[in-house]
Amino acid sequence: MLPDLSERFDGLERMDRSDCDEAHLYRTLAQFRYVNLVVSRYRYCLKRWIVADMLRDRSSRYHLVDLGAGGCDIPAWLLRHCQRRSLKLRVTAVDSNARTVAWARERYGDIPDLNIVCGSAFEIGDLGDVDYVYANHFLHHLPRIEIVRLLHVIQAVVRRKFLVCDLVRSRFSYVGFSLLAGPLLRDSFAFEDGQISIRRGFTLGEFQHLIDDSDIRGRCQIFQMFPGRLAMVGGSVLGDLPADPN
């Protein structure tokens, strides 16, 4: 039986609980690497909206902050991709969970230009000049009032562009994830938390209302993508971008 998807669910994901089992947490972080690769479309989104902007001036040095970076598989890929394109990028990966940060540092802490820090997303103004802010599946962890506040902070800090990607709350997303992920995501929180994440996700209209309430209308665009993804792109540099940079 499907849960009620008419409104956002306010229950915590198991991995967000301070007393969650550590072995299951680490297995979840490892499995999310593959979930991100298969369904989150982070490579397409980062190429289209962030990398394409950096390619306009290959000589500059850029700083990207990844909020709610989790296991850091995404910033690790982004830095490798930028290195292949001769782009000068450093990434500060921020997560508030100390155990998650420790896990990510163990696996990716030796990557040049990647700084993994334990801290609050609301304190990104303390990280120096920030050209780009990126957040993948992070907003749905927050209550609405904090999302609005965070968008204010991001808009005030970012020098060029921010990209916030999250989940569509829908029957299609919930049923599709449940059928495909159920047999694969075992001995972790990934399956149950994935279902909760979708229940905490957004409709297109709710994403638009977040923009309105954050007073960033006109400085932000929303894109809806298959399968069940929303992207919010804003900042001081929007412009026309290639549909799908190589």
C-alpha positions as CSV (number, residue, x, y, z in Angstrom):
1,M,0.0,0.0,0.0
2,L,1.3,3.4,-1.0
3,P,1.9,6.0,1.8
4,D,0.2,9.4,1.6
5,L,2.2,11.5,-0.8
6,S,0.0,14.5,-0.8
7,E,2.2,16.4,1.6
8,R,5.9,16.1,2.6
9,F,6.6,13.5,5.3
10,D,8.3,14.9,8.4
11,G,9.9,11.7,9.7
12,L,13.7,11.3,10.0
13,E,15.7,9.0,7.8
14,R,17.5,6.3,9.8
15,M,20.9,7.5,8.7
16,D,20.2,10.9,10.1
17,R,19.6,9.6,13.6
18,S,22.6,10.1,15.9
19,D,22.3,6.6,17.4
20,C,22.0,4.7,14.1
21,D,24.1,1.6,13.7
22,E,27.6,2.5,12.4
23,A,28.1,-0.5,10.2
24,H,24.7,0.1,8.5
25,L,25.6,3.8,8.1
26,Y,28.9,3.0,6.3
27,R,27.3,0.4,4.1
28,T,24.6,3.0,3.2
29,L,27.2,5.5,2.2
30,A,28.9,2.9,0.0
31,Q,25.7,2.0,-1.7
32,F,24.6,5.6,-2.3
33,R,27.6,5.9,-4.6
34,Y,25.9,3.5,-7.0
35,V,22.4,5.0,-6.4
36,N,23.8,8.4,-7.3
37,L,25.5,7.1,-10.4
38,V,22.4,5.3,-11.7
39,V,19.5,7.6,-10.9
40,S,20.6,11.1,-9.6
41,R,22.0,12.4,-13.0
42,Y,24.6,14.4,-11.1
43,R,27.1,14.1,-14.0
44,Y,24.7,15.5,-16.5
45,C,23.6,18.3,-14.1
46,L,27.1,19.3,-13.1
47,K,28.4,19.3,-16.7
48,R,25.4,21.3,-18.0
49,W,25.3,24.0,-15.4
50,I,28.7,24.1,-13.5
51,V,31.4,22.8,-15.8
52,A,29.9,24.6,-18.8
53,D,30.3,27.8,-16.9
54,M,33.9,27.1,-16.0
55,L,34.7,26.3,-19.6
56,R,34.0,29.9,-20.5
57,D,37.3,30.9,-18.8
58,R,39.7,28.0,-18.4
59,S,42.4,30.3,-17.0
60,S,40.5,31.1,-13.8
61,R,40.6,29.2,-10.5
62,Y,37.2,28.2,-9.1
63,H,35.9,27.2,-5.7
64,L,32.8,25.0,-5.3
65,V,31.1,24.1,-2.0
66,D,29.2,20.8,-1.9
67,L,26.5,20.9,0.8
68,G,25.4,17.7,2.4
69,A,28.2,16.0,0.6
70,G,27.8,12.6,2.3
71,G,30.2,10.0,1.1
72,C,31.9,12.5,-1.3
73,D,31.7,10.3,-4.4
74,I,30.3,13.2,-6.4
75,P,33.0,15.8,-5.6
76,A,35.6,13.1,-6.2
77,W,34.2,12.5,-9.7
78,L,33.8,16.3,-10.4
79,L,37.5,17.0,-9.6
80,R,38.7,14.1,-11.8
81,H,36.4,15.4,-14.6
82,C,37.7,19.0,-14.3
83,Q,41.3,17.8,-14.2
84,R,40.7,16.0,-17.5
85,R,39.3,19.3,-19.0
86,S,42.3,21.3,-17.6
87,L,39.9,23.3,-15.3
88,K,41.3,24.6,-12.0
89,L,38.8,23.7,-9.3
90,R,38.9,23.1,-5.6
91,V,36.0,21.7,-3.7
92,T,35.0,22.1,-0.1
93,A,32.7,19.2,0.8
94,V,30.5,20.0,3.9
95,D,28.5,17.6,6.0
96,S,27.2,17.9,9.5
97,N,27.5,14.2,10.4
98,A,30.9,13.6,12.0
99,R,30.8,9.8,11.3
100,T,30.0,10.5,7.6
101,V,32.8,13.0,7.3
102,A,35.3,10.4,8.9
103,W,34.2,7.8,6.4
104,A,34.5,10.2,3.4
105,R,38.0,11.3,4.5
106,E,39.2,7.8,4.8
107,R,38.2,7.1,1.2
108,Y,38.7,10.4,-0.6
109,G,40.8,12.5,1.8
110,D,43.9,12.2,-0.4
111,I,42.4,13.7,-3.5
112,P,44.1,17.0,-4.3
113,D,41.9,20.1,-4.0
114,L,39.2,18.3,-2.0
115,N,38.7,19.5,1.5
116,I,36.1,17.5,3.5
117,V,34.8,19.4,6.5
118,C,32.3,18.7,9.3
119,G,30.1,21.8,9.6
120,S,26.8,23.5,9.0
121,A,25.5,24.4,5.6
122,F,24.4,27.7,7.0
123,E,28.0,28.8,7.7
124,I,29.3,28.6,4.1
125,G,30.0,32.3,4.4
126,D,33.0,31.4,6.5
127,L,34.6,29.4,3.7
128,G,36.1,32.3,1.8
129,D,35.1,33.2,-1.8
130,V,32.6,30.7,-3.2
131,D,32.1,30.6,-6.9
132,Y,29.6,27.7,-7.0
133,V,27.4,26.0,-4.5
134,Y,26.1,22.5,-5.2
135,A,23.7,20.3,-3.2
136,N,22.4,16.9,-4.3
137,H,19.5,15.4,-2.4
138,F,20.1,17.7,0.6
139,L,17.1,20.0,0.8
140,H,14.7,17.2,1.5
141,H,16.5,16.5,4.8
142,L,15.5,20.0,6.1
143,P,12.2,21.4,7.3
144,R,10.7,24.1,5.0
145,I,11.6,27.1,7.1
146,E,15.3,26.0,7.1
147,I,15.2,25.5,3.3
148,V,14.0,29.0,2.8
149,R,16.7,30.3,5.1
150,L,19.4,28.3,3.4
151,L,18.5,29.5,-0.1
152,H,18.9,33.1,1.3
153,V,22.3,32.2,2.6
154,I,23.4,30.5,-0.7
155,Q,22.2,33.4,-2.8
156,A,24.1,35.9,-0.6
157,V,27.3,34.0,-0.7
158,V,27.7,32.5,-4.2
159,R,29.6,34.6,-6.7
160,R,28.6,32.8,-9.9
161,K,26.1,30.0,-9.8
162,F,24.3,27.5,-7.5
163,L,22.8,24.2,-8.4
164,V,20.4,22.4,-6.1
165,C,19.0,19.0,-7.2
166,D,16.4,17.0,-5.3
167,L,13.7,14.4,-5.6
168,V,10.2,14.6,-7.0
169,R,7.6,13.3,-4.5
170,S,5.3,11.2,-6.7
171,R,3.8,7.7,-7.0
172,F,6.0,7.1,-10.0
173,S,9.2,7.9,-8.1
174,Y,8.1,5.9,-5.0
175,V,7.0,2.8,-6.8
176,G,9.8,2.8,-9.3
177,F,12.5,3.1,-6.6
178,S,10.8,0.4,-4.5
179,L,10.7,-2.1,-7.3
180,L,14.2,-1.5,-8.6
181,A,16.1,-0.9,-5.4
182,G,14.4,-3.4,-3.1
183,P,16.3,-6.5,-4.3
184,L,19.7,-4.6,-4.5
185,L,20.1,-2.4,-1.4
186,R,20.6,-4.8,1.5
187,D,22.1,-4.7,4.9
188,S,21.9,-0.9,5.1
189,F,19.5,2.0,5.4
190,A,19.6,2.8,1.7
191,F,16.3,1.2,0.7
192,E,14.2,2.4,3.6
193,D,15.8,5.8,3.6
194,G,15.4,6.1,-0.1
195,Q,11.7,5.6,0.3
196,I,11.6,8.2,3.1
197,S,13.6,10.6,0.9
198,I,11.0,10.5,-1.8
199,R,8.3,11.0,0.8
200,R,10.2,14.1,1.9
201,G,10.7,15.3,-1.6
202,F,8.9,18.0,-3.5
203,T,6.4,18.7,-6.2
204,L,7.3,21.2,-9.0
205,G,4.9,23.7,-7.4
206,E,6.5,23.3,-4.0
207,F,10.0,23.9,-5.5
208,Q,8.6,27.1,-7.1
209,H,7.1,28.3,-3.8
210,L,10.5,27.8,-2.2
211,I,12.0,30.3,-4.7
212,D,9.2,32.7,-4.1
213,D,9.5,32.6,-0.4
214,S,13.3,32.9,-0.6
215,D,12.9,36.1,-2.6
216,I,15.2,34.8,-5.4
217,R,12.6,34.8,-8.1
218,G,14.1,36.1,-11.4
219,R,17.5,34.9,-10.3
220,C,16.7,31.3,-10.5
221,Q,15.3,28.6,-12.9
222,I,13.7,25.2,-12.3
223,F,14.1,22.2,-14.4
224,Q,12.3,18.8,-14.1
225,M,14.2,15.7,-15.3
226,F,13.6,12.0,-15.6
227,P,13.6,10.0,-13.4
228,G,11.9,12.1,-10.8
229,R,14.5,14.9,-10.4
230,L,14.2,18.6,-9.9
231,A,17.0,21.1,-10.4
232,M,17.1,24.7,-9.1
233,V,19.8,26.8,-10.9
234,G,20.5,30.3,-9.8
235,G,23.1,33.0,-9.0
236,S,24.6,35.9,-10.8
237,V,25.5,34.0,-14.0
238,L,22.6,32.3,-15.7
239,G,22.8,32.9,-19.4
240,D,22.2,30.3,-22.1
241,L,24.1,27.1,-21.7
242,P,24.6,24.1,-24.0
243,A,22.0,21.4,-23.6
244,D,24.5,18.7,-22.8
245,P,28.2,19.6,-22.8
246,N,30.6,16.7,-23.5
